[in-house]
Amino acid sequence: MRAIGMLHGTRSVLAIASLAALAGCAEVETREPVEATSSRVFIANESSNSVTVVDGDTFQVVGTVEARNHATHDLAVSRDGRWLYATNLASGRLSAIDTRSLETVASVATGERAHVVTLTNDNRQAWVANIGENTISIVDTTTFRILGTIAVGKGPTGLTFSRDGRFAYVSNQGDKTVEVIDTATLRVLKAIPVGANPHFLVLGPDGRIWGTNTGGTDIYVIDPATQDKIASINVGPGPQQIAFGFKGLQGPNAYVTVAGLNRVVVVSADPRNLRILEQIDVGQRPNGISGNRDGTRLFVVHEVSNDLKVIDTGSSSVLATVPVGRKPIRVVYHGS
């Protein structure tokens, strides 16, 4: 088993004392605080090094945040919507964004090729997978200091927590596994074989863990009760991410962005009876997908067509297409 390694001054961290200095740098535009609305959609633009902010009700762009780093890749938003965290692949850093002022106020060096970020269930920590170092960095979301690192398998790319917070799950591309981490002891308990190039992980509505194998054609389901892979289904080449929603009274269903098809593939979310229900045509090379709380709206971003599409799950129709930054790769929704 692998244990946590504590850091004492070995990484560069921008802490509370230097927040004002960063906010005052020339390239950050001073803005008035943005009034809160019922919902926001945040999009990570990898080639623009920025986050586009869209009103989740009107589908209008309300602002763009410079990540103050390079290759902005993944996003996590706090439960109260007050903070947004963005990983930056090329910089190996985590950006902390104030969602009221729409400014990056802190930047934390986590490790080479910081890939994904996920918040613990209590929002006190942000866990960052560093694909170039085979580690998970744990960041305190109050002080923006690194608390320690966990050594994991080769090429960690996906990360999520169990419903009760007892376990963390990390997918490792190089090992073709998902590792299970005990969040109390910070030790790796098990490595579960899942398939070619495992990538995105998400907690499903039934408490099971869902993942995609971007190097293959399938998605899979892990049961936290047994810590085993219990189901899988082929959905097409290059499945990327998964969100959940309802079509009227039918559901929950899993909505999978399949880059090789330029479609969102809809799968029944019952692991005992996985089957494809329909396919929705979207933009060029869909990747990130996120849904509202009711499961009636889905937000999909496309790496090539550089836009966000809003899908009504009841009719499977596109309600709006919103131009965003270059190579939008992740999207996260926050609101009612």
Residue pairs with C-beta under 8 A, 6 or more apart in sequence:
1 187
1 188
1 189
2 150
2 151
2 152
2 187
2 188
3 150
3 151
3 185
3 186
3 187
4 138
4 148
4 149
4 150
4 186
4 187
5 148
5 149
5 150
5 151
6 147
6 148
7 146
7 147
7 148
7 149
11 109
11 110
11 111
11 137
11 146
12 109
13 108
13 109
13 144
13 145
13 146
14 22
14 106
14 107
14 108
14 144
15 106
15 143
15 144
15 145
16 143
16 144
19 105
19 106
22 28
22 68
22 104
22 105
22 106
22 107
23 103
23 105
25 68
27 66
27 68
28 66
28 68
28 103
28 104
31 63
31 101
31 102
31 103
32 101
33 100
33 101
34 62
34 63
34 99
34 100
34 101
34 102
36 81
36 100
37 55
37 56
37 57
37 335
38 56
38 57
38 335
38 336
39 55
39 56
39 57
39 292
39 333
39 334
39 335
39 336
40 53
40 54
40 55
40 56
40 62
40 81
40 99
40 333
40 334
40 335
41 53
41 54
41 55
41 56
41 290
41 299
41 308
41 331
41 332
41 333
41 334
42 51
42 52
42 53
42 54
42 75
42 77
42 84
42 331
42 332
42 333
42 334
43 51
43 52
43 53
43 54
43 288
43 301
43 308
43 324
43 325
43 328
43 330
43 331
44 51
44 72
44 73
44 74
44 75
44 86
44 288
44 328
44 329
44 330
44 331
45 51
45 52
45 72
45 324
45 325
45 326
45 327
45 328
45 329
46 71
46 72
46 73
46 89
46 303
46 326
46 327
46 328
46 329
47 71
47 325
47 326
47 327
48 72
48 325
48 326
48 327
49 66
49 67
49 69
49 70
49 71
49 72
49 88
50 64
50 65
50 66
50 67
50 72
50 325
51 64
51 65
51 67
51 72
51 75
51 84
51 86
51 97
52 61
52 63
52 64
52 308
52 324
52 325
52 328
53 61
53 62
53 63
53 64
53 65
53 99
53 102
54 60
54 61
54 62
54 299
54 308
54 322
54 324
55 61
55 62
56 292
56 297
56 299
56 333
56 334
56 335
59 310
59 319
59 320
59 322
60 322
61 322
61 324
63 102
64 102
64 325
65 84
65 97
65 102
65 103
65 104
66 104
67 86
67 88
67 95
67 97
67 104
68 95
68 104
68 107
69 86
69 88
69 90
69 91
69 93
69 95
69 107
70 88
70 89
70 90
70 91
71 88
71 89
71 90
71 91
72 86
72 87
72 88
72 89
72 95
73 86
73 87
73 88
73 89
73 114
73 115
73 116
73 329
73 330
74 86
74 87
74 115
74 116
74 117
74 329
74 330
75 84
75 85
75 86
75 87
75 117
75 330
75 331
75 332
76 84
76 85
76 117
76 118
76 119
76 126
76 332
77 83
77 84
77 85
77 99
77 332
77 334
78 84
78 119
78 123
78 141
79 123
81 99
81 334
81 335
82 98
82 99
82 100
83 96
83 97
83 98
83 99
83 141
84 96
84 97
84 99
84 332
85 94
85 95
85 96
85 97
85 117
85 119
85 126
85 141
86 94
86 95
86 97
86 117
87 93
87 94
87 95
87 110
87 114
87 115
87 116
87 117
87 128
88 94
88 95
88 114
89 113
89 114
89 115
89 131
90 113
91 107
91 114
92 109
92 110
92 111
92 112
92 113
92 114
92 130
92 132
93 107
93 108
93 109
93 110
93 114
94 107
94 108
94 110
94 114
94 117
94 126
94 128
94 137
94 139
95 104
95 106
95 107
96 104
96 105
96 106
96 107
96 108
96 141
96 144
97 103
97 104
97 105
98 104
98 105
106 144
108 139
108 144
108 145
108 146
110 128
110 130
110 137
110 139
110 146
111 128
111 130
111 132
111 133
111 135
111 137
111 149
112 130
112 131
112 132
112 133
113 130
113 131
113 132
113 133
114 128
114 129
114 130
114 131
114 137
115 128
115 129
115 130
115 131
115 156
115 157
116 128
116 129
116 156
116 157
116 158
116 159
117 126
117 127
117 128
117 129
117 159
118 126
118 127
118 159
118 160
118 161
118 168
119 125
119 126
119 127
119 141
120 126
120 127
120 161
120 165
120 183
121 161
121 164
121 165
122 165
123 141
124 140
124 141
124 142
125 138
125 139
125 140
125 141
125 147
126 138
126 139
126 141
127 136
127 137
127 138
127 139
127 159
127 168
128 136
128 137
128 138
128 139
129 135
129 136
129 152
129 156
129 157
129 158
129 159
129 170
130 136
130 137
130 156
131 155
131 156
131 157
131 173
134 151
134 152
134 153
134 154
134 155
134 156
134 172
135 149
135 150
135 151
135 152
135 156
136 149
136 150
136 152
136 156
136 159
136 168
136 170
136 181
137 146
137 148
137 149
138 146
138 147
138 148
138 149
138 150
139 145
139 146
139 147
140 146
140 147
148 186
150 181
150 186
150 188
151 188
152 170
152 172
152 179
152 181
152 188
153 170
153 172
153 174
153 175
153 177
153 179
153 191
154 172
154 173
154 174
154 175
155 172
155 173
155 174
155 175
156 170
156 171
156 172
156 173
157 171
157 172
157 173
157 198
157 199
157 200
158 169
158 170
158 171
158 178
158 198
158 199
158 200
158 201
158 211
159 168
159 169
159 170
159 171
159 201
160 168
160 169
160 201
160 202
160 203
160 209
161 167
161 168
161 169
161 183
161 203
162 168
162 169
162 203
162 207
162 209
162 224
163 203
163 207
163 224
165 183
166 182
166 183
166 184
167 180
167 181
167 182
167 183
167 189
167 224
167 227
168 180
168 181
168 183
169 178
169 179
169 180
169 181
169 201
169 209
169 222
170 178
170 179
170 181
170 201
171 177
171 178
171 194
171 198
171 199
171 200
171 201
171 211
172 178
172 179
172 191
172 198
173 197
173 198
173 199
173 215
175 191
176 193
176 194
176 195
176 196
176 197
176 198
177 191
177 192
177 193
177 194
177 198
178 191
178 192
178 194
178 198
178 201
178 209
178 211
178 222
178 229
179 188
179 190
179 191
179 192
180 188
180 189
180 190
180 191
180 192
180 227
181 187
181 188
181 189
182 189
189 227
190 227
192 222
192 227
192 228
192 229
193 229
194 211
194 213
194 220
194 222
194 229
195 213
195 215
195 216
195 218
195 220
195 232
196 213
196 215
196 216
197 213
197 214
197 215
197 216
198 211
198 212
198 213
198 214
199 211
199 212
199 213
199 214
199 240
200 211
200 212
200 214
200 240
200 241
200 242
201 209
201 210
201 211
202 209
202 210
202 211
202 241
202 242
202 243
203 209
203 210
204 210
204 221
204 244
204 252
204 254
204 269
205 244
205 252
205 269
206 269
206 271
207 224
208 221
208 222
208 223
208 224
208 230
208 271
209 221
209 222
209 223
209 224
210 219
210 220
210 221
210 222
210 242
210 254
211 219
211 220
211 221
211 222
211 242
212 218
212 219
212 239
212 240
212 241
212 242
212 256
213 219
213 220
213 239
214 238
214 239
214 240
214 259
216 239
217 234
217 235
217 236
217 237
217 238
217 239
218 232
218 233
218 234
218 235
218 239
219 232
219 233
219 235
219 239
219 242
219 254
219 256
219 267
220 229
220 231
220 232
221 229
221 230
221 231
221 232
221 271
221 274
222 228
222 229
222 230
223 230
223 271
230 271
231 271
231 272
231 274
232 274
233 267
233 274
233 275
233 276
235 256
235 258
235 265
235 267
235 276
236 258
236 260
236 261
236 263
236 265
237 258
237 259
237 260
237 261
238 258
238 259
238 260
239 256
239 257
239 258
239 259
239 265
240 256
240 257
240 258
240 259
240 286
240 287
240 288
240 289
241 256
241 257
241 287
241 288
241 289
241 330
242 254
242 255
242 256
242 257
242 289
243 254
243 255
243 289
243 290
243 291
243 298
244 251
244 252
244 253
244 254
244 255
244 269
244 291
244 295
245 251
245 252
245 253
245 255
245 291
245 295
245 296
245 297
245 298
245 313
246 252
246 253
246 294
246 295
246 296
246 313
247 253
247 266
247 277
247 313
247 314
247 316
248 314
250 277
251 269
251 295
251 313
252 269
252 295
253 266
253 267
253 268
253 269
253 277
253 313
254 266
254 267
254 268
254 269
255 264
255 265
255 266
255 267
255 289
255 291
255 298
255 311
255 313
256 264
256 265
256 266
256 267
256 289
257 264
257 282
257 286
257 287
257 288
257 289
257 300
258 264
258 265
258 286
259 285
259 286
259 287
259 303
261 279
262 281
262 282
262 283
262 284
262 285
262 286
263 279
263 280
263 281
263 282
263 286
264 279
264 280
264 282
264 286
264 289
264 298
264 300
264 311
265 276
265 279
265 280
266 276
266 277
266 278
266 279
266 280
266 316
267 274
267 275
267 276
267 277
268 274
268 275
268 277
278 316
280 311
280 316
282 300
282 302
282 309
282 311
282 318
283 300
283 302
283 304
283 305
283 307
283 309
283 321
284 302
284 303
284 304
284 305
285 302
285 303
285 304
285 305
286 300
286 301
286 302
286 303
287 301
287 302
287 303
287 328
287 329
287 330
288 300
288 301
288 328
288 329
288 330
288 331
288 332
289 298
289 299
289 300
289 301
289 331
290 298
290 299
290 331
290 332
290 333
291 297
291 298
291 299
291 313
291 333
292 333
292 335
292 336
293 335
293 336
295 313
296 312
296 313
296 314
297 310
297 311
297 312
297 313
297 319
297 333
298 310
298 311
298 313
299 308
299 309
299 310
299 311
299 331
299 333
300 308
300 309
300 311
300 331
301 307
301 308
301 309
301 324
301 328
301 329
301 330
301 331
302 308
302 309
302 328
303 327
303 328
303 329
306 323
306 324
306 325
306 326
306 327
306 328
307 321
307 322
307 323
307 324
307 328
308 321
308 322
308 324
308 328
308 331
309 318
309 320
309 321
309 322
310 318
310 319
310 320
310 321
310 322
311 317
311 318
311 319
312 318
312 319
